[in-house]
């Protein structure tokens, strides 16, 4: 059932909705449209991956009227009331908001990123307005970094990128009434007012960096001339502890690798598993001779990073936020019934403004966020996109 309270925005830029149950997507979209108070032009949906994608697409289309619909599944969804394990969050944008939607399916991830971005951006004024490009991708359809690189080739350095990889039991992307798999869906949104993007993580390096001495695609074979798994476990103090694959996965969720960046920060890299012979399987490729840190996450750092990401996004705006989109890493915290997850969401909502903007978001299997520089593939991060009123 839909939640009873509607989120109403100051200038009717957007409305948000969330719901659970078998009609979750229909109810969430309907609530978002009612909160908007007028006909929408674009509706973004974020259902959980336990919902049937085809039925989800049908429900979204039925509730959105003449609006176009795009989105992706998540391992959970974020609403103004907190995290939902099964259901849908949605946001409806007013028909006056310019936007474009592009889709691509290709064996070449970079080409798919280029194609989807070009199709989305052709319908917006890139020179006379502020534009953000959202990317909804599939983490199993190729290197996510390549998809982002392809989109960046089209968007250029002026347009920020945000989004992530679909999550959940059945991963899907959505565009214009269709559920897609292995695709890239790009959504370009334009505004005469600034659009803010904030990116932050709670990963803290442990000790000194190691050097990747051998790698093959996303598999790190050696760190510092030794098997990568042995060096990794030694750095987190578990070098002599027998670990099952489940034990290793749980440890890896809390201890990502990270690549140092020029500005002093690090870019976390998710360790997805291990290989026979001591290799580490990462979420994206890390080339030989790269430096990597072994990191840990603390509850305090995660909550602090959530506030930082929201503050950074709002800092780009010229007024209060009217709509906020959230792409949160599923590995940052156990989401449901967990005090840390509740603290994180509460900190996000309280930082977003009063009265609260229209809020919708999802937990992803990899985040996309680029404000400056050419790189935008992320792990263990919260990416926030904030829109101010066009009125």
Secondary structure by P-SEA (a helix, b strand, c coil): ccccbbbbccccccccccccccaaaaaaaaaaaaaacccccbbbbbbcccccaaaaaaaaaaaaccbbbbbcccccccccccccccccccccccccccbbbbbbccccaaaaaaaaaaaaacccccccbbbbbbbbbbcccccaaaaaaaaaaaccccbbbbbbbbbcccccccccccccccbbbbbbbbcccbbbbbbbbccccccbbbbbcccccccccccccccaaaaaaaaaccccccccaaaaaaaaaabbbbbbccccbbbbbbbccccccbbbbccccccccbbbbbccccaaaaaaaaaaaaaaaaaaccccccbbbbbbbcccccccccaaaaaaaaaaaaaccccccccccccccbbbbbccccccccccbbbbbbbcccc
